[in-house]
Amino acid sequence: MATIKPFRGYRPPKDIAKDVSALPYDVMNSEEAAEMAKGKEYSLLHITRAEIDLPEGTDIHSEAVYNKAVENYNKFKANKWLVQDEQPHYYIYAQTMDGRTQYGIVGAAAAQDYFDGIIKKHELTRPDKEEDRMVLTRYLNANIEPVFFSYKAVPEIDAIVEKVVNNNEPIYDFTAEDGFGHHFWVVEDEKDNRQLERLFAEKVPYTYVADGHHRTAAAARIMQEKKAQNPNHTGQEAYNYFMAVHFPDNQLKIIDYNRVVKDLNGLTKEEFLERISRSFDIQKIGPENYKPQKLHEFSMYLDGDWYKLTAKPGTYNDNDPIDQLDVSVLSKHILEPVLDIKDLRTSKRIDFVGGIRGLKALEDKVNSGDYAVAFALYPVSMKQLINIADTGNIMPPKTTWFEPKLRSGLVIHDLT
């Protein structure tokens, strides 16, 4: 069963919480981070992207950047821009997008659960990206940014969250520059905190990494590293845990993750359409874009027109958790055999566009002349994600896109 504990979080005062909060480090480059933090001395980007406070062109993996992050973290604490709670708490972090709100519980997840298979993953990780997050954690001795987890909904947990939310005003409540609402409560009642810890231990057999596989793996490896360095290790030290926001699966919605390809692999438009017609029924929709409405239905933008593609029987196996995925169907019947794109991780001829940007973004990329064809996919469901994780399978690259992104800086888990 899952071990998730309350912790003494470092949090910003209410009046600057919006300014401290920032998008995750990995959704922007250095130039974008610098622009986002321009004129905002409270922005957490001064810690998570500390290169913005160093000369332009500084290597983002250099010791100077990590040292600057430490300097800025200490400055935030010294200036009381981050203040530690006196008692351990769980926290409730809710996000609102398009009129829909999802409620997550912020807690300290046990790193050992990652090695024991209690925390389940659905993506592969790269050692270099793990190491980068490990280095920052070593320098800061803190989990600065939360990981996005899910779990199979538990009515008793939902009831506690509902009680806290309905009976208390949020500590933080703001709309970010992206238009998404962010709401944050501290679970003050000691009884509620004890009850949540018990319910996770008794009712939640597994948690699932939704977004943040590299940060999760890095946190688990940090635990091993610190354990080996501590001859008096007890298992209760803060480094045995890392910060995660746990959302019930029935509140989450995965957004489509679409593809654009630079060329047709030497084929004419007519030849390309003939090749893919062997595996798909093709219906020309016209200039108006078309969003897939169900599994095994795709839309394609080619030469100024949108097409509806419906996978023919025999092109997928709904009894296989990986083969049933539309990303697998597209790769197996178009990207690999027709367009000669065999490795999504390394091919320079394909790019990926999160569905949050809309289908117009696909049109624009093709109309620019930089890409020849775009494909929009029906989004993966949480049921599919959990099934893949439960069966020990790994999703193909760039399969899931979650929105809204968790804001960093609303609470921090210090490892000291």
C-alpha positions as CSV (number, residue, x, y, z in Angstrom):
1,M,0.0,0.0,0.0
2,A,1.1,3.6,-0.6
3,T,3.0,5.5,2.0
4,I,2.2,9.2,1.8
5,K,2.8,11.5,4.7
6,P,2.2,15.1,5.7
7,F,5.2,17.4,5.9
8,R,6.3,20.8,7.0
9,G,6.2,22.7,3.8
10,Y,7.9,26.0,2.9
11,R,5.3,28.3,1.5
12,P,5.1,31.9,0.3
13,P,3.0,34.5,2.2
14,K,-0.4,34.9,0.7
15,D,0.2,38.3,-0.8
16,I,3.1,37.1,-3.1
17,A,2.0,33.5,-3.8
18,K,0.9,34.2,-7.3
19,D,4.2,36.0,-8.1
20,V,6.3,33.2,-6.5
21,S,4.4,30.5,-8.4
22,A,5.9,29.4,-11.8
23,L,5.4,26.9,-14.5
24,P,7.6,23.8,-14.3
25,Y,11.2,24.1,-15.3
26,D,10.9,21.7,-18.3
27,V,8.2,23.5,-20.2
28,M,10.4,26.4,-21.2
29,N,13.9,27.3,-22.3
30,S,16.3,29.8,-20.7
31,E,15.2,32.7,-22.8
32,E,11.5,32.0,-22.2
33,A,12.2,31.7,-18.4
34,A,14.0,35.0,-18.4
35,E,11.1,36.7,-20.1
36,M,8.6,35.1,-17.7
37,A,10.6,36.2,-14.6
38,K,11.4,39.7,-16.0
39,G,10.6,42.3,-13.2
40,K,9.5,39.5,-10.9
41,E,12.0,39.2,-8.0
42,Y,9.7,36.7,-6.2
43,S,9.4,34.2,-9.2
44,L,10.6,30.7,-8.3
45,L,12.2,30.6,-11.7
46,H,15.2,32.4,-10.0
47,I,15.7,29.0,-8.3
48,T,14.5,26.4,-10.9
49,R,16.1,28.2,-13.8
50,A,18.8,30.1,-12.0
51,E,20.8,30.7,-15.2
52,I,18.5,33.6,-15.9
53,D,20.5,35.5,-13.2
54,L,23.8,34.7,-14.8
55,P,25.4,36.0,-18.1
56,E,23.6,35.0,-21.2
57,G,24.9,31.8,-22.7
58,T,25.9,30.2,-19.3
59,D,25.8,26.4,-19.5
60,I,22.5,25.5,-17.7
61,H,24.3,22.4,-16.2
62,S,27.3,24.3,-14.9
63,E,28.2,24.5,-11.2
64,A,27.7,28.3,-11.4
65,V,24.0,27.7,-12.1
66,Y,23.5,25.3,-9.3
67,N,25.3,27.6,-6.9
68,K,23.1,30.5,-8.0
69,A,20.1,28.3,-7.3
70,V,21.3,27.7,-3.8
71,E,22.0,31.4,-3.2
72,N,18.6,32.3,-4.4
73,Y,16.8,29.6,-2.4
74,N,18.6,30.8,0.8
75,K,17.6,34.4,-0.2
76,F,14.0,33.4,-0.5
77,K,14.0,31.9,3.0
78,A,16.0,34.7,4.5
79,N,13.6,37.3,3.1
80,K,10.6,35.3,4.3
81,W,9.4,34.8,0.8
82,L,9.3,31.1,1.7
83,V,8.3,30.3,5.3
84,Q,8.2,26.8,6.8
85,D,5.0,25.6,8.5
86,E,5.4,24.8,12.2
87,Q,3.5,21.5,12.0
88,P,3.3,18.7,9.3
89,H,0.3,19.0,7.0
90,Y,-1.2,17.7,3.9
91,Y,-2.2,20.4,1.4
92,I,-5.0,20.5,-1.1
93,Y,-4.1,21.9,-4.5
94,A,-6.9,22.4,-7.0
95,Q,-6.7,23.6,-10.6
96,T,-9.5,24.9,-12.8
97,M,-9.5,24.8,-16.6
98,D,-12.5,25.3,-18.9
99,G,-14.9,25.3,-16.0
100,R,-13.6,21.9,-14.7
101,T,-11.8,21.7,-11.3
102,Q,-9.5,18.8,-10.2
103,Y,-8.5,18.4,-6.5
104,G,-5.1,16.9,-5.6
105,I,-3.6,16.1,-2.2
106,V,0.0,17.3,-1.7
107,G,1.9,14.9,0.4
108,A,5.4,13.3,0.9
109,A,5.5,10.1,-1.1
110,A,7.9,7.3,0.1
111,A,10.9,7.0,-2.2
112,Q,11.1,3.3,-1.4
113,D,7.6,2.8,-2.9
114,Y,9.2,3.5,-6.3
115,F,11.6,0.6,-6.0
116,D,8.9,-1.7,-4.5
117,G,6.6,-1.1,-7.4
118,I,4.0,0.8,-5.4
119,I,4.6,3.9,-7.4
120,K,4.0,2.8,-11.0
121,K,5.3,4.4,-14.1
122,H,4.3,4.2,-17.8
123,E,7.3,5.9,-19.5
124,L,11.0,5.2,-19.8
125,T,13.5,7.7,-18.3
126,R,16.8,9.0,-19.5
127,P,19.8,8.8,-17.1
128,D,21.1,12.2,-18.2
129,K,17.7,13.9,-17.3
130,E,17.5,12.0,-14.0
131,E,21.0,13.2,-13.1
132,D,20.2,16.8,-13.8
133,R,17.3,16.8,-11.3
134,M,19.5,14.9,-8.8
135,V,22.2,17.5,-9.0
136,L,19.8,20.3,-8.3
137,T,18.3,18.4,-5.4
138,R,21.8,17.7,-4.0
139,Y,22.6,21.4,-4.0
140,L,19.3,22.6,-2.7
141,N,18.6,19.7,-0.4
142,A,14.9,20.2,-1.2
143,N,12.2,19.0,-3.6
144,I,11.5,22.4,-5.2
145,E,8.9,21.2,-7.7
146,P,6.1,18.6,-7.2
147,V,5.5,15.5,-9.2
148,F,2.1,14.9,-10.7
149,F,0.6,11.5,-9.4
150,S,-2.8,9.8,-9.6
151,Y,-4.5,7.1,-7.7
152,K,-7.7,5.2,-8.0
153,A,-10.3,7.3,-6.4
154,V,-11.3,6.6,-2.7
155,P,-14.7,8.0,-1.6
156,E,-13.5,8.5,2.0
157,I,-10.5,10.6,0.8
158,D,-12.8,12.5,-1.5
159,A,-15.1,13.3,1.5
160,I,-12.2,14.8,3.6
161,V,-11.1,16.9,0.6
162,E,-14.7,18.1,0.1
163,K,-15.1,19.0,3.8
164,V,-11.9,21.0,3.9
165,V,-12.7,22.8,0.6
166,N,-16.3,23.6,1.6
167,N,-15.6,24.8,5.1
168,N,-12.4,26.9,4.5
169,E,-11.4,29.7,2.3
170,P,-8.3,28.8,0.2
171,I,-5.0,30.1,1.4
172,Y,-4.1,30.9,-2.2
173,D,-6.6,31.6,-5.0
174,F,-5.5,33.1,-8.3
175,T,-5.7,32.9,-12.0
176,A,-2.3,32.5,-13.7
177,E,-1.2,34.2,-16.9
178,D,-2.3,31.2,-18.9
179,G,-5.9,31.6,-17.7
180,F,-6.0,28.6,-15.4
181,G,-7.2,28.9,-11.8
182,H,-5.1,27.7,-8.9
183,H,-6.5,27.1,-5.4
184,F,-4.6,25.9,-2.3
185,W,-5.7,24.9,1.2
186,V,-3.7,23.8,4.2
187,V,-5.2,20.8,6.0
188,E,-5.1,22.2,9.5
189,D,-7.1,19.7,11.4
190,E,-4.8,17.1,13.0
191,K,-7.6,14.5,12.9
192,D,-8.0,15.0,9.1
193,N,-4.2,14.7,8.6
194,R,-4.1,11.4,10.5
195,Q,-7.2,10.1,8.7
196,L,-5.7,10.9,5.3
197,E,-2.4,9.1,6.2
198,R,-4.4,6.1,7.3
199,L,-6.6,6.0,4.2
200,F,-3.7,6.2,1.9
201,A,-2.0,3.3,3.8
202,E,-5.2,1.2,3.8
203,K,-7.1,2.1,0.6
204,V,-4.5,3.1,-2.0
205,P,-2.5,0.1,-3.1
206,Y,-0.7,1.9,-5.9
207,T,0.0,5.4,-7.1
208,Y,0.7,6.3,-10.8
209,V,3.2,8.8,-12.2
210,A,1.1,11.0,-14.5
211,D,3.7,13.6,-15.2
212,G,7.3,13.8,-13.8
213,H,8.9,10.5,-14.4
214,H,12.4,11.9,-14.3
215,R,11.9,13.9,-11.1
216,T,10.4,10.7,-9.5
217,A,13.3,8.6,-10.5
218,A,15.8,11.3,-9.3
219,A,14.1,11.6,-5.9
220,A,14.2,7.8,-5.4
221,R,17.9,7.7,-6.3
222,I,18.6,10.6,-4.0
223,M,17.1,8.6,-1.2
224,Q,19.4,5.7,-2.0
225,E,22.4,8.0,-2.1
226,K,21.7,9.8,1.2
227,K,20.9,6.5,2.9
228,A,24.3,5.1,1.9
229,Q,26.0,8.2,3.2
230,N,24.3,8.1,6.6
231,P,25.5,5.5,9.0
232,N,22.7,6.3,11.4
233,H,19.9,6.0,8.8
234,T,16.5,5.2,10.4
235,G,14.2,5.5,7.4
236,Q,12.3,8.4,8.9
237,E,14.6,11.2,7.5
238,A,13.0,13.7,5.2
239,Y,15.1,12.5,2.3
240,N,13.2,9.2,2.3
241,Y,10.2,11.1,0.9
242,F,9.6,13.5,-2.0
243,M,6.8,15.9,-2.8
244,A,3.9,14.8,-5.1
245,V,0.4,16.0,-5.8
246,H,-2.0,13.1,-5.8
247,F,-5.2,13.4,-7.9
248,P,-8.0,10.8,-8.0
249,D,-8.1,9.2,-11.4
250,N,-11.7,10.1,-12.1
251,Q,-11.0,13.8,-12.0
252,L,-8.2,13.8,-14.5
253,K,-8.4,14.3,-18.2
254,I,-5.6,13.5,-20.6
255,I,-5.3,15.8,-23.6
256,D,-4.3,14.7,-27.1
257,Y,-0.6,14.7,-28.1
258,N,-0.4,15.2,-31.8
259,R,2.3,14.7,-34.5
260,V,3.7,16.7,-37.4
261,V,6.1,15.3,-40.0
262,K,8.5,17.2,-42.2
263,D,8.1,15.3,-45.5
264,L,6.2,12.5,-47.2
265,N,9.4,10.3,-47.6
266,G,9.6,11.0,-51.3
267,L,6.0,10.2,-52.1
268,T,3.6,12.4,-54.0
269,K,0.4,13.4,-52.2
270,E,-1.6,10.8,-54.3
271,E,0.9,8.0,-53.6
272,F,0.8,8.8,-49.9
273,L,-3.0,8.8,-49.7
274,E,-3.1,5.5,-51.6
275,R,-0.5,3.9,-49.2
276,I,-2.4,4.9,-46.1
277,S,-5.8,3.9,-47.6
278,R,-4.7,0.2,-47.2
279,S,-5.0,0.6,-43.4
280,F,-7.5,3.5,-43.0
281,D,-10.8,4.6,-44.4
282,I,-10.2,8.1,-45.6
283,Q,-12.8,10.9,-45.7
284,K,-12.0,14.3,-47.0
285,I,-13.5,16.9,-44.6
286,G,-12.4,20.0,-46.3
287,P,-10.6,23.1,-45.0
288,E,-12.4,23.1,-41.6
289,N,-10.4,21.2,-39.0
290,Y,-11.8,18.1,-37.5
291,K,-11.1,16.7,-34.0
292,P,-11.2,12.9,-33.6
293,Q,-14.3,11.8,-31.7
294,K,-13.4,8.3,-30.6
295,L,-10.6,5.7,-30.3
296,H,-9.1,4.6,-33.6
297,E,-10.2,7.7,-35.3
298,F,-7.6,10.3,-36.5
299,S,-7.6,13.5,-38.3
300,M,-4.9,14.5,-40.8
301,Y,-4.0,17.9,-42.3
302,L,-2.4,17.7,-45.8
303,D,-2.0,20.2,-48.5
304,G,-4.6,22.6,-47.2
305,D,-7.2,20.0,-46.4
306,W,-8.4,18.0,-43.4
307,Y,-9.1,14.3,-43.6
308,K,-10.9,11.9,-41.2
309,L,-9.0,8.6,-40.9
310,T,-10.7,5.6,-39.4
311,A,-8.5,2.6,-38.7
312,K,-9.7,-0.5,-40.4
313,P,-10.4,-3.7,-38.5
314,G,-7.2,-5.7,-38.0
315,T,-5.0,-2.7,-37.7
316,Y,-5.3,-2.8,-33.9
317,N,-5.8,-5.2,-31.0
318,D,-8.0,-3.9,-28.3
319,N,-7.0,-6.8,-26.0
320,D,-3.4,-5.6,-26.0
321,P,-2.8,-2.5,-23.8
322,I,-0.1,-1.1,-26.1
323,D,-1.4,-2.2,-29.5
324,Q,-4.8,-0.6,-28.8
325,L,-3.2,2.8,-28.3
326,D,-3.8,5.1,-31.3
327,V,-0.1,6.3,-31.1
328,S,0.8,2.6,-31.8
329,V,-1.7,2.4,-34.6
330,L,-0.3,5.5,-36.2
331,S,3.3,4.4,-35.9
332,K,2.6,0.8,-37.0
333,H,0.6,1.7,-40.1
334,I,1.8,5.2,-41.2
335,L,4.9,6.5,-39.5
336,E,7.0,3.4,-39.8
337,P,6.0,1.7,-43.1
338,V,5.0,4.7,-45.1
339,L,7.0,7.6,-43.8
340,D,10.0,5.6,-42.6
341,I,10.0,7.1,-39.0
342,K,11.1,4.2,-36.8
343,D,12.2,5.8,-33.6
344,L,10.1,8.7,-32.2
345,R,12.8,9.5,-29.7
346,T,15.6,10.2,-32.2
347,S,14.0,11.0,-35.6
348,K,14.5,14.6,-36.7
349,R,11.7,14.4,-39.2
350,I,8.9,14.4,-36.6
351,D,7.7,16.8,-33.9
352,F,5.0,16.7,-31.3
353,V,2.3,19.3,-30.5
354,G,0.3,19.3,-27.2
355,G,-3.4,19.3,-27.8
356,I,-3.7,22.4,-25.5
357,R,-2.5,24.4,-28.5
358,G,-5.5,23.3,-30.6
359,L,-5.7,22.0,-34.2
360,K,-4.9,25.4,-35.6
361,A,-1.3,24.9,-34.4
362,L,-1.1,21.9,-36.6
363,E,-2.4,23.8,-39.6
364,D,0.1,26.6,-39.0
365,K,3.0,24.2,-38.9
366,V,2.1,22.6,-42.2
367,N,1.1,25.9,-43.9
368,S,4.5,27.3,-42.9
369,G,6.1,24.9,-45.3
370,D,8.3,23.4,-42.5
371,Y,6.1,20.3,-42.3
372,A,4.2,18.3,-44.9
373,V,1.5,16.5,-42.9
374,A,0.0,16.6,-39.4
375,F,-2.0,14.0,-37.4
376,A,-4.4,14.7,-34.6
377,L,-5.1,11.7,-32.2
378,Y,-7.9,10.9,-29.8
379,P,-6.5,11.3,-26.3
380,V,-5.5,8.4,-24.1
381,S,-7.8,7.7,-21.2
382,M,-6.8,7.4,-17.6
383,K,-8.1,3.8,-17.7
384,Q,-5.6,3.0,-20.5
385,L,-2.8,4.7,-18.6
386,I,-3.5,2.7,-15.4
387,N,-3.9,-0.5,-17.3
388,I,-0.5,-0.1,-19.0
389,A,1.2,0.7,-15.7
390,D,-0.5,-2.2,-13.9
391,T,0.6,-4.6,-16.6
392,G,4.2,-3.4,-16.5
393,N,4.1,-2.0,-20.0
394,I,5.7,1.2,-21.2
395,M,3.8,3.7,-23.4
396,P,5.4,4.9,-26.7
397,P,7.0,8.4,-26.5
398,K,4.9,11.5,-26.4
399,T,1.6,9.7,-25.6
400,T,0.1,11.8,-22.8
401,W,-0.3,15.5,-22.2
402,F,-1.7,16.7,-18.9
403,E,-3.1,20.2,-18.4
404,P,-3.1,22.4,-16.4
405,K,0.6,22.0,-15.4
406,L,1.3,22.1,-11.7
407,R,2.5,25.5,-10.6
408,S,5.8,25.3,-8.7
409,G,6.4,27.4,-5.6
410,L,3.1,27.0,-3.7
411,V,4.8,24.6,-1.3
412,I,8.3,23.1,-1.1
413,H,9.5,20.0,0.6
414,D,12.9,20.6,2.4
415,L,15.1,17.6,3.0
416,T,17.0,18.9,6.0
